[in-house]
Structures are given as structure tokens and as C-alpha cells.
Amino acid sequence: MQAYLRGRMKNKLPYHILAISIIAIWGVTFINTKYLIINGLNPQEIFLLRFIIAYLGVWTFSPRKLFTDNWRDELTMVLLGITGGSLYFWTENTAIKYSLVNNVAFIVCNAPLLTLFLGMAFSKEIKATKPIVGGSFTSLLGVALVIFNGSFILKLNPIGDFLALLAAGAWAVYSLVMRNMTSRYNVTFLTRKVFFYGILTILPVFLIDPWQFPLEDFGKPVVWMNLVFLGVIAALICFVLWNIVIRELGALTSANYIYLSPVSTMIASAIFLQEPVTWVSVTGSFLILLGLFIVSFNTMHKKDESRPH
């Protein structure tokens, strides 16, 4: 058994490292987005621009195939474009307008638990054990410490908190649905389709809140440099690699790495915004890592849930 676990860990270790690296980058995107909002872009404009950049980029190396094999799969790609693209990003960013940033961040970080519960409900391959559930809640407690940083203020806002919960649910659905699609289609093809339908389904939002950002402001280095980072690195490269992580590690294990996002944001905020790092946030970071270790170690004992049977 020990030799088996060592072999499994060795074979999957690069994908665990990859998952950590992607989440580290996604945690930093909070800083990039904040700079863009300060300079006049609104959430849906940022999302549209970063996904257009990513879509154009992925065309350079994705298969030239336009559609999936059947209409059911094509509708599934629409669902992925909504849950992993337009709905997720729009609800998360809009929630911040109505609720406290800390509340939104904490609720969105419930995505791994929602992935677990939805997976248990709709997939026979995903089973919850006491160590996995315990590890998830340990990481969630760490997230609370990192985000609220010892200054928890309970201020509920039904609209904002609901939108944040909707964002978490959307990402959970994306993780579970993408898990099945990666075994049947090329990952770059899937990613391109997600970008396309993400762009298509965000357009109705502009009927409610039209484009306002002046075109001449794209010449500002702070604008185009942050957009390039969000579009090329955080969207194009990271989405392709994340879909590979889902394929290799499974929806449950990969989703749990989302707990690391607040840690990455905390470090980036300390570096770029000079925000202090306290013992509370350090303790929270330790609990997140402990919970991730418990979940990752225990999933290695189980049948590989990353591939549908």
C-alpha cells in the first residue's frame, strides 16, 4: 500500500504543483482587477476584454474544429461558458457592490464544499469520507481567518451574499461538468469553447449597463498591461492548464485548491498594496495547507475520481 501511494503521489505531484501555481496567479488577479476598476473599467468590461484576448490567443494553437460531436455536447459547452465564465465572474464582481468584500470572498471560497456536495448528489464516483469533509472544513476555517483577519463584522446583505453564493455554485457546476468533458475532447478546444460562450453570454449585461470606458484610455500602461496579464496569463494559459488539472486530479481535489486563493491574495496585497500580514492570517494559511494535505492524501487512497467510469 505504501509503495502504491508513493507511486500515485509521484505520478500526480506535477499536477498538484500546477494547481497551486494556477491558484497563486488567480489570487493575484484581485490586485490587477482593482487597478483596472480604479482606472475606470467596470466588472463586465474587464471580463469581456480578458476573455476576448484569451479567445484570440487560444485560436493560435487549438484544433480548428468548430463544434462538438453532437448538440447535447454543444449545449454543455454553453453551460460551461456560463458557469465558468460570464455568470461566475459577473456575479462575483457585482456582489462586491452590495456586500462587504470579505463576505463575498468567504462565500465564494465555499465552492469546494459545494463541489463536494453536488458531486455526491450526482456522481457515484465521488464519495465523502470523514477525513475529506474534515479537511475541507479545516481549510474553510483557515480561509475565514485569512479573509476576516481577526476583525469579523457580521453584516448580511441578501442581494450581495446571494450573488456570491451563486458564483460559488457556478464554479462548482463548472468543475463537475468539465471533469466529464475532458475525457472526450481536447483541452484547448474545450477552453476555446468556454471563452466563446462566456463572451456570448455576457453581452446581454451591456443592454442593462452599456459600455462606458473611453477607448483612448487603453493607451495607459496601467490599463493595457493589467489587461494583458488577465487575458493571456490568468485566462488563456491558466484556464487551459486548470482544465488539465481537473482531468488529472478530478473535480473534488482540484476544487479544494481554491482555498489557497486568499493566501495568494494576502501575499500579493502585502507586496503591492503594503497591507500588513498578521499572526491571524498566518494561522489561517497554515490551516488551509493542513486541510488541503488531509484532502489530497485521503483522495490518493480512493479510486481515481478524476476519470468518469
C-alpha positions as a Markdown table, in Angstrom:
| # | Residue | x | y | z |
|---|---|---|---|---|
| 1 | Met | 0.0 | 0.0 | 0.0 |
| 2 | Gln | 2.8 | 2.4 | 0.9 |
| 3 | Ala | 4.5 | 1.7 | -2.4 |
| 4 | Tyr | 1.2 | 2.3 | -4.3 |
| 5 | Leu | 0.7 | 5.6 | -2.5 |
| 6 | Arg | 4.2 | 6.7 | -3.3 |
| 7 | Gly | 3.7 | 5.9 | -6.9 |
| 8 | Arg | 0.4 | 7.7 | -7.1 |
| 9 | Met | 1.9 | 10.8 | -5.4 |
| 10 | Lys | 4.8 | 10.8 | -7.7 |
| 11 | Asn | 2.7 | 10.5 | -10.8 |
| 12 | Lys | 0.2 | 13.2 | -9.7 |
| 13 | Leu | 2.7 | 15.5 | -8.0 |
| 14 | Pro | 3.3 | 17.8 | -11.1 |
| 15 | Tyr | -0.5 | 18.4 | -11.3 |
| 16 | His | -0.7 | 19.3 | -7.6 |
| 17 | Ile | 2.2 | 21.8 | -8.1 |
| 18 | Leu | 0.4 | 23.1 | -11.3 |
| 19 | Ala | -2.8 | 23.6 | -9.4 |
| 20 | Ile | -1.0 | 25.5 | -6.6 |
| 21 | Ser | 0.7 | 27.7 | -9.2 |
| 22 | Ile | -2.6 | 28.5 | -11.1 |
| 23 | Ile | -4.4 | 29.4 | -7.8 |
| 24 | Ala | -1.4 | 31.6 | -6.9 |
| 25 | Ile | -1.9 | 33.5 | -10.1 |
| 26 | Trp | -5.6 | 33.7 | -9.8 |
| 27 | Gly | -5.2 | 35.1 | -6.3 |
| 28 | Val | -3.1 | 37.9 | -7.7 |
| 29 | Thr | -5.8 | 38.9 | -10.2 |
| 30 | Phe | -7.6 | 40.6 | -7.4 |
| 31 | Ile | -4.9 | 43.3 | -7.5 |
| 32 | Asn | -5.0 | 43.6 | -11.3 |
| 33 | Thr | -8.8 | 43.9 | -11.3 |
| 34 | Lys | -8.6 | 46.5 | -8.5 |
| 35 | Tyr | -6.2 | 48.6 | -10.6 |
| 36 | Leu | -8.5 | 48.4 | -13.6 |
| 37 | Ile | -11.6 | 49.4 | -11.7 |
| 38 | Ile | -9.7 | 52.4 | -10.2 |
| 39 | Asn | -8.9 | 53.4 | -13.8 |
| 40 | Gly | -12.5 | 53.4 | -14.9 |
| 41 | Leu | -13.3 | 49.9 | -16.2 |
| 42 | Asn | -16.4 | 48.1 | -14.8 |
| 43 | Pro | -16.6 | 44.4 | -14.0 |
| 44 | Gln | -18.3 | 43.2 | -17.2 |
| 45 | Glu | -15.9 | 45.3 | -19.4 |
| 46 | Ile | -12.9 | 43.7 | -17.7 |
| 47 | Phe | -14.4 | 40.2 | -18.1 |
| 48 | Leu | -15.3 | 40.8 | -21.8 |
| 49 | Leu | -11.8 | 42.2 | -22.6 |
| 50 | Arg | -9.9 | 39.5 | -20.8 |
| 51 | Phe | -11.9 | 36.7 | -22.5 |
| 52 | Ile | -11.6 | 38.3 | -25.9 |
| 53 | Ile | -7.8 | 38.4 | -25.5 |
| 54 | Ala | -7.8 | 34.8 | -24.3 |
| 55 | Tyr | -10.1 | 33.6 | -27.1 |
| 56 | Leu | -8.0 | 35.2 | -29.8 |
| 57 | Gly | -4.9 | 33.6 | -28.2 |
| 58 | Val | -6.3 | 30.1 | -27.9 |
| 59 | Trp | -7.1 | 30.1 | -31.6 |
| 60 | Thr | -3.4 | 30.0 | -32.4 |
| 61 | Phe | -2.9 | 26.5 | -31.0 |
| 62 | Ser | -6.4 | 24.9 | -30.6 |
| 63 | Pro | -7.9 | 22.4 | -33.0 |
| 64 | Arg | -9.7 | 24.1 | -35.9 |
| 65 | Lys | -12.8 | 22.1 | -35.1 |
| 66 | Leu | -15.8 | 24.5 | -34.7 |
| 67 | Phe | -18.4 | 22.4 | -33.0 |
| 68 | Thr | -18.6 | 19.4 | -30.6 |
| 69 | Asp | -19.7 | 16.0 | -31.8 |
| 70 | Asn | -23.4 | 16.5 | -31.1 |
| 71 | Trp | -25.9 | 19.1 | -30.0 |
| 72 | Arg | -26.0 | 17.8 | -26.4 |
| 73 | Asp | -22.3 | 18.4 | -26.0 |
| 74 | Glu | -22.7 | 21.8 | -27.6 |
| 75 | Leu | -25.3 | 22.8 | -25.1 |
| 76 | Thr | -23.0 | 21.5 | -22.4 |
| 77 | Met | -20.3 | 23.9 | -23.7 |
| 78 | Val | -22.8 | 26.7 | -23.4 |
| 79 | Leu | -23.3 | 25.7 | -19.7 |
| 80 | Leu | -19.6 | 25.7 | -19.2 |
| 81 | Gly | -19.2 | 29.1 | -20.8 |
| 82 | Ile | -21.9 | 30.5 | -18.4 |
| 83 | Thr | -20.8 | 28.7 | -15.2 |
| 84 | Gly | -17.0 | 29.1 | -15.7 |
| 85 | Gly | -17.2 | 32.4 | -17.4 |
| 86 | Ser | -20.0 | 35.0 | -17.6 |
| 87 | Leu | -22.1 | 34.0 | -14.6 |
| 88 | Tyr | -19.2 | 33.3 | -12.3 |
| 89 | Phe | -17.3 | 36.5 | -12.9 |
| 90 | Trp | -20.3 | 38.8 | -13.2 |
| 91 | Thr | -22.0 | 37.6 | -10.0 |
| 92 | Glu | -18.7 | 37.6 | -8.0 |
| 93 | Asn | -17.8 | 41.2 | -9.1 |
| 94 | Thr | -21.3 | 42.5 | -8.8 |
| 95 | Ala | -21.7 | 41.1 | -5.3 |
| 96 | Ile | -18.9 | 43.3 | -4.1 |
| 97 | Lys | -21.1 | 46.4 | -5.0 |
| 98 | Tyr | -23.8 | 45.2 | -2.5 |
| 99 | Ser | -21.9 | 43.3 | 0.2 |
| 100 | Leu | -18.6 | 43.5 | 2.1 |
| 101 | Val | -15.6 | 42.3 | 0.1 |
| 102 | Asn | -14.7 | 39.9 | 3.0 |
| 103 | Asn | -18.2 | 38.4 | 3.0 |
| 104 | Val | -18.0 | 37.9 | -0.8 |
| 105 | Ala | -14.6 | 36.4 | -0.7 |
| 106 | Phe | -15.5 | 34.0 | 2.1 |
| 107 | Ile | -18.8 | 32.8 | 0.4 |
| 108 | Val | -17.1 | 32.3 | -3.0 |
| 109 | Cys | -14.5 | 30.1 | -1.2 |
| 110 | Asn | -17.3 | 27.7 | -0.4 |
| 111 | Ala | -17.0 | 26.5 | -4.0 |
| 112 | Pro | -15.0 | 23.3 | -3.0 |
| 113 | Leu | -17.7 | 22.3 | -0.5 |
| 114 | Leu | -20.4 | 22.9 | -3.0 |
| 115 | Thr | -18.4 | 20.8 | -5.5 |
| 116 | Leu | -18.3 | 18.0 | -2.9 |
| 117 | Phe | -22.0 | 18.1 | -2.1 |
| 118 | Leu | -23.1 | 18.3 | -5.8 |
| 119 | Gly | -20.6 | 15.6 | -6.7 |
| 120 | Met | -22.0 | 13.3 | -4.0 |
| 121 | Ala | -25.6 | 14.0 | -5.3 |
| 122 | Phe | -24.9 | 13.5 | -9.0 |
| 123 | Ser | -21.8 | 11.3 | -9.3 |
| 124 | Lys | -21.3 | 7.8 | -7.9 |
| 125 | Glu | -17.5 | 8.2 | -8.2 |
| 126 | Ile | -17.3 | 11.0 | -5.7 |
| 127 | Lys | -17.7 | 9.8 | -2.1 |
| 128 | Ala | -17.3 | 11.9 | 1.0 |
| 129 | Thr | -15.3 | 10.4 | 3.9 |
| 130 | Lys | -14.7 | 11.9 | 7.3 |
| 131 | Pro | -11.1 | 12.9 | 6.6 |
| 132 | Ile | -12.1 | 14.6 | 3.3 |
| 133 | Val | -15.0 | 16.5 | 4.9 |
| 134 | Gly | -12.8 | 17.4 | 7.9 |
| 135 | Gly | -10.0 | 18.6 | 5.7 |
| 136 | Ser | -12.4 | 20.8 | 3.7 |
| 137 | Phe | -13.8 | 22.4 | 6.8 |
| 138 | Thr | -10.3 | 22.9 | 8.2 |
| 139 | Ser | -9.3 | 24.8 | 5.1 |
| 140 | Leu | -12.6 | 26.8 | 5.2 |
| 141 | Leu | -11.8 | 27.8 | 8.8 |
| 142 | Gly | -8.3 | 28.9 | 7.6 |
| 143 | Val | -10.0 | 30.9 | 4.8 |
| 144 | Ala | -12.1 | 32.7 | 7.3 |
| 145 | Leu | -9.1 | 33.7 | 9.4 |
| 146 | Val | -7.2 | 34.9 | 6.3 |
| 147 | Ile | -10.1 | 36.9 | 4.9 |
| 148 | Phe | -11.5 | 38.4 | 8.0 |
| 149 | Asn | -8.1 | 38.7 | 9.7 |
| 150 | Gly | -9.4 | 38.9 | 13.2 |
| 151 | Ser | -11.9 | 41.7 | 12.5 |
| 152 | Phe | -15.0 | 39.8 | 11.6 |
| 153 | Ile | -18.1 | 42.0 | 11.1 |
| 154 | Leu | -21.4 | 40.3 | 10.5 |
| 155 | Lys | -23.2 | 42.5 | 8.0 |
| 156 | Leu | -25.5 | 40.4 | 5.9 |
| 157 | Asn | -26.8 | 41.7 | 2.6 |
| 158 | Pro | -29.3 | 39.4 | 0.9 |
| 159 | Ile | -28.6 | 40.5 | -2.7 |
| 160 | Gly | -24.8 | 40.6 | -2.5 |
| 161 | Asp | -24.5 | 37.4 | -0.4 |
| 162 | Phe | -26.8 | 35.6 | -2.8 |
| 163 | Leu | -24.8 | 36.7 | -5.8 |
| 164 | Ala | -21.6 | 35.5 | -4.1 |
| 165 | Leu | -23.2 | 32.1 | -3.3 |
| 166 | Leu | -24.4 | 31.9 | -6.9 |
| 167 | Ala | -20.8 | 32.5 | -8.1 |
| 168 | Ala | -19.6 | 29.7 | -5.8 |
| 169 | Gly | -22.3 | 27.3 | -7.1 |
| 170 | Ala | -21.5 | 28.2 | -10.7 |
| 171 | Trp | -17.8 | 27.3 | -10.3 |
| 172 | Ala | -18.8 | 24.0 | -8.6 |
| 173 | Val | -21.0 | 23.1 | -11.6 |
| 174 | Tyr | -18.2 | 24.1 | -14.0 |
| 175 | Ser | -15.7 | 21.8 | -12.2 |
| 176 | Leu | -18.0 | 18.8 | -12.2 |
| 177 | Val | -19.2 | 19.2 | -15.8 |
| 178 | Met | -15.7 | 19.9 | -17.2 |
| 179 | Arg | -14.5 | 16.8 | -15.4 |
| 180 | Asn | -16.6 | 14.6 | -17.8 |
| 181 | Met | -15.8 | 16.6 | -20.9 |
| 182 | Thr | -12.0 | 16.5 | -20.6 |
| 183 | Ser | -12.0 | 12.7 | -21.1 |
| 184 | Arg | -13.7 | 13.2 | -24.5 |
| 185 | Tyr | -12.4 | 16.4 | -26.1 |
| 186 | Asn | -9.1 | 18.2 | -26.5 |
| 187 | Val | -8.5 | 20.5 | -23.5 |
| 188 | Thr | -7.6 | 23.6 | -25.7 |
| 189 | Phe | -10.7 | 23.0 | -27.8 |
| 190 | Leu | -12.8 | 22.9 | -24.6 |
| 191 | Thr | -11.2 | 26.1 | -23.3 |
| 192 | Arg | -11.8 | 27.9 | -26.5 |
| 193 | Lys | -15.4 | 27.0 | -26.4 |
| 194 | Val | -15.7 | 28.2 | -22.8 |
| 195 | Phe | -14.2 | 31.5 | -23.8 |
| 196 | Phe | -16.6 | 31.8 | -26.8 |
| 197 | Tyr | -19.8 | 31.1 | -24.9 |
| 198 | Gly | -18.5 | 33.2 | -21.9 |
| 199 | Ile | -18.2 | 36.2 | -24.3 |
| 200 | Leu | -21.5 | 35.5 | -25.9 |
| 201 | Thr | -23.5 | 35.2 | -22.7 |
| 202 | Ile | -22.0 | 38.3 | -21.1 |
| 203 | Leu | -23.3 | 40.6 | -23.9 |
| 204 | Pro | -26.9 | 40.9 | -22.6 |
| 205 | Val | -25.4 | 42.6 | -19.5 |
| 206 | Phe | -24.4 | 45.5 | -21.6 |
| 207 | Leu | -28.0 | 46.1 | -22.5 |
| 208 | Ile | -28.6 | 47.0 | -18.9 |
| 209 | Asp | -25.2 | 48.6 | -18.2 |
| 210 | Pro | -23.8 | 49.9 | -21.5 |
| 211 | Trp | -20.0 | 50.2 | -22.3 |
| 212 | Gln | -18.6 | 53.4 | -20.7 |
| 213 | Phe | -14.8 | 53.1 | -20.8 |
| 214 | Pro | -13.2 | 55.6 | -23.2 |
| 215 | Leu | -11.1 | 54.0 | -26.0 |
| 216 | Glu | -8.3 | 56.5 | -25.6 |
| 217 | Asp | -7.6 | 55.3 | -22.1 |
| 218 | Phe | -6.5 | 51.9 | -23.4 |
| 219 | Gly | -3.1 | 53.6 | -24.1 |
| 220 | Lys | -2.4 | 53.9 | -20.4 |
| 221 | Pro | 0.3 | 51.3 | -19.4 |
| 222 | Val | -1.6 | 50.5 | -16.2 |
| 223 | Val | -4.7 | 49.6 | -18.2 |
| 224 | Trp | -3.2 | 47.5 | -21.1 |
| 225 | Met | -0.6 | 45.8 | -19.0 |
| 226 | Asn | -3.1 | 44.6 | -16.5 |
| 227 | Leu | -5.5 | 43.5 | -19.3 |
| 228 | Val | -2.7 | 41.6 | -21.0 |
| 229 | Phe | -1.9 | 39.8 | -17.7 |
| 230 | Leu | -5.6 | 39.0 | -17.1 |
| 231 | Gly | -6.2 | 37.9 | -20.7 |
| 232 | Val | -3.1 | 36.0 | -21.6 |
| 233 | Ile | -1.8 | 34.6 | -18.3 |
| 234 | Ala | -4.7 | 34.4 | -15.9 |
| 235 | Ala | -7.3 | 33.5 | -18.5 |
| 236 | Leu | -5.7 | 31.8 | -21.6 |
| 237 | Ile | -2.8 | 29.9 | -20.0 |
| 238 | Cys | -4.4 | 29.3 | -16.6 |
| 239 | Phe | -7.8 | 28.1 | -18.0 |
| 240 | Val | -6.1 | 25.6 | -20.3 |
| 241 | Leu | -3.9 | 24.3 | -17.5 |
| 242 | Trp | -6.7 | 24.2 | -15.0 |
| 243 | Asn | -8.8 | 22.0 | -17.3 |
| 244 | Ile | -5.9 | 19.7 | -17.4 |
| 245 | Val | -5.7 | 19.7 | -13.6 |
| 246 | Ile | -9.4 | 18.8 | -13.4 |
| 247 | Arg | -8.8 | 16.0 | -15.9 |
| 248 | Glu | -5.9 | 14.5 | -13.9 |
| 249 | Leu | -6.8 | 15.2 | -10.3 |
| 250 | Gly | -10.6 | 15.2 | -10.5 |
| 251 | Ala | -13.2 | 17.8 | -9.7 |
| 252 | Leu | -13.0 | 17.4 | -5.9 |
| 253 | Thr | -9.3 | 17.6 | -5.4 |
| 254 | Ser | -8.7 | 20.4 | -7.9 |
| 255 | Ala | -11.6 | 22.4 | -6.4 |
| 256 | Asn | -10.1 | 22.2 | -2.9 |
| 257 | Tyr | -7.1 | 24.2 | -4.1 |
| 258 | Ile | -9.4 | 27.2 | -4.4 |
| 259 | Tyr | -8.9 | 27.5 | -0.7 |
| 260 | Leu | -5.4 | 28.8 | -1.4 |
| 261 | Ser | -6.6 | 31.8 | -3.3 |
| 262 | Pro | -7.0 | 34.1 | -0.2 |
| 263 | Val | -3.4 | 33.2 | 0.8 |
| 264 | Ser | -2.1 | 34.3 | -2.6 |
| 265 | Thr | -4.2 | 37.5 | -2.4 |
| 266 | Met | -2.8 | 38.2 | 1.1 |
| 267 | Ile | 0.8 | 37.8 | -0.1 |
| 268 | Ala | 0.1 | 39.9 | -3.2 |
| 269 | Ser | -1.6 | 42.6 | -1.1 |
| 270 | Ala | 1.4 | 42.7 | 1.2 |
| 271 | Ile | 3.8 | 43.1 | -1.7 |
| 272 | Phe | 1.9 | 45.5 | -4.0 |
| 273 | Leu | -0.5 | 47.3 | -1.6 |
| 274 | Gln | 1.7 | 47.2 | 1.5 |
| 275 | Glu | -1.1 | 45.6 | 3.5 |
| 276 | Pro | 0.1 | 44.1 | 6.8 |
| 277 | Val | 0.4 | 40.3 | 7.4 |
| 278 | Thr | -0.8 | 39.4 | 10.9 |
| 279 | Trp | -0.5 | 36.2 | 13.0 |
| 280 | Val | -4.2 | 35.6 | 12.4 |
| 281 | Ser | -3.7 | 35.4 | 8.6 |
| 282 | Val | -0.6 | 33.3 | 9.0 |
| 283 | Thr | -2.5 | 30.8 | 11.3 |
| 284 | Gly | -5.3 | 30.8 | 8.7 |
| 285 | Ser | -2.8 | 30.0 | 5.9 |
| 286 | Phe | -1.4 | 27.1 | 8.0 |
| 287 | Leu | -5.0 | 25.7 | 8.5 |
| 288 | Ile | -5.6 | 26.0 | 4.7 |
| 289 | Leu | -2.5 | 24.0 | 3.9 |
| 290 | Leu | -3.3 | 21.4 | 6.6 |
| 291 | Gly | -6.8 | 20.9 | 5.2 |
| 292 | Leu | -5.5 | 20.6 | 1.7 |
| 293 | Phe | -3.0 | 18.0 | 2.8 |
| 294 | Ile | -5.7 | 15.9 | 4.5 |
| 295 | Val | -8.0 | 16.0 | 1.5 |
| 296 | Ser | -5.2 | 15.3 | -1.1 |
| 297 | Phe | -3.7 | 12.5 | 1.0 |
| 298 | Asn | -7.0 | 10.8 | 1.5 |
| 299 | Thr | -8.1 | 11.0 | -2.1 |
| 300 | Met | -5.0 | 9.0 | -3.0 |
| 301 | His | -6.4 | 6.1 | -1.1 |
| 302 | Lys | -9.5 | 6.1 | -3.2 |
| 303 | Lys | -10.2 | 5.0 | -6.8 |
| 304 | Asp | -9.1 | 7.8 | -9.1 |
| 305 | Glu | -12.2 | 10.0 | -9.3 |
| 306 | Ser | -10.7 | 12.2 | -12.0 |
| 307 | Arg | -11.9 | 10.0 | -14.8 |
| 308 | Pro | -15.6 | 9.1 | -15.3 |
| 309 | His | -16.4 | 5.4 | -15.4 |
